[in-house]
């Protein structure tokens, strides 16, 4: 158990998020340890192309309008909370 680098919740199970998606050349690039809900939310909201174009740092992810409201909400949730994520309407159309 560790701390999520995006939402800051402590003692959560984390996964490795490639800040530049692997398919876009980020296989050996920088990574961040994110809790499962944060990691799933990023990929539910954005395509790998969108991530590669403008969301390649924790700072950029935190400042994104769609993601910042999720981060504000998830910070208040218990570390054990796992929720279902659905792709955004924009993402489902792609």
Legacy VTK file of the C-alpha trace (Angstrom):
# vtk DataFile Version 3.0
C-alpha trace
ASCII
DATASET POLYDATA
POINTS 94 float
0.000 0.000 0.000
1.235 3.456 -0.834
0.111 6.989 -1.669
-1.559 7.971 -4.935
0.519 10.637 -6.660
-2.576 12.202 -8.231
-5.182 12.436 -5.456
-2.834 12.099 -2.491
-4.865 9.427 -0.681
-2.668 7.297 1.565
-2.577 3.543 2.071
-4.237 2.741 -1.253
-3.424 0.008 -3.712
-1.604 1.642 -6.620
-0.904 0.809 -10.242
1.786 2.163 -12.538
0.579 4.848 -14.961
2.855 5.726 -17.869
2.708 9.516 -18.141
3.362 9.150 -21.865
1.330 6.118 -22.993
3.401 3.073 -23.933
1.888 2.949 -27.418
3.036 6.544 -27.941
6.658 5.789 -27.015
6.474 5.952 -23.229
7.443 2.350 -22.436
10.657 3.423 -20.701
9.527 6.944 -19.767
8.337 8.462 -16.527
5.604 6.746 -14.548
3.401 7.633 -11.593
1.887 5.424 -8.896
-1.866 6.029 -9.003
-4.699 4.509 -7.029
-6.942 2.293 -9.126
-9.882 4.757 -9.280
-7.668 7.640 -10.472
-5.941 5.459 -13.061
-9.241 4.136 -14.383
-10.761 7.624 -14.494
-7.912 8.980 -16.646
-8.388 6.214 -19.206
-12.182 6.540 -19.073
-12.002 10.244 -19.904
-9.168 10.386 -22.431
-7.706 8.473 -25.333
-3.993 7.717 -25.308
-3.602 10.340 -28.045
-5.194 13.006 -25.811
-3.010 11.961 -22.883
0.137 12.117 -25.018
-0.791 15.516 -26.460
-1.512 17.418 -23.245
-1.572 15.336 -20.057
1.946 13.966 -19.578
2.632 15.280 -16.063
0.864 14.978 -12.720
0.506 18.774 -12.689
-1.253 18.778 -16.090
-3.543 15.953 -14.973
-4.461 17.782 -11.746
-5.212 21.018 -13.615
-7.444 19.413 -16.236
-11.059 20.549 -15.796
-12.703 17.123 -16.148
-10.223 15.362 -13.905
-9.906 18.035 -11.192
-13.533 17.635 -10.086
-13.028 13.858 -9.844
-9.845 14.360 -7.777
-11.680 16.729 -5.425
-14.374 14.075 -4.929
-12.115 11.004 -4.622
-9.952 12.672 -1.945
-12.976 12.488 0.384
-13.538 8.760 -0.241
-12.111 5.966 1.939
-8.989 4.241 0.637
-10.927 0.997 0.288
-13.505 2.482 -2.095
-13.427 1.008 -5.599
-16.052 2.319 -7.967
-17.181 1.555 -11.492
-15.867 3.891 -14.136
-17.601 4.474 -17.438
-16.090 6.083 -20.480
-17.127 9.699 -20.960
-19.683 10.427 -23.673
-16.990 12.033 -25.817
-14.711 9.030 -25.377
-17.493 6.523 -26.239
-18.038 8.229 -29.580
-14.384 7.788 -30.613
LINES 1 95
94 0 1 2 3 4 5 6 7 8 9 10 11 12 13 14 15 16 17 18 19 20 21 22 23 24 25 26 27 28 29 30 31 32 33 34 35 36 37 38 39 40 41 42 43 44 45 46 47 48 49 50 51 52 53 54 55 56 57 58 59 60 61 62 63 64 65 66 67 68 69 70 71 72 73 74 75 76 77 78 79 80 81 82 83 84 85 86 87 88 89 90 91 92 93
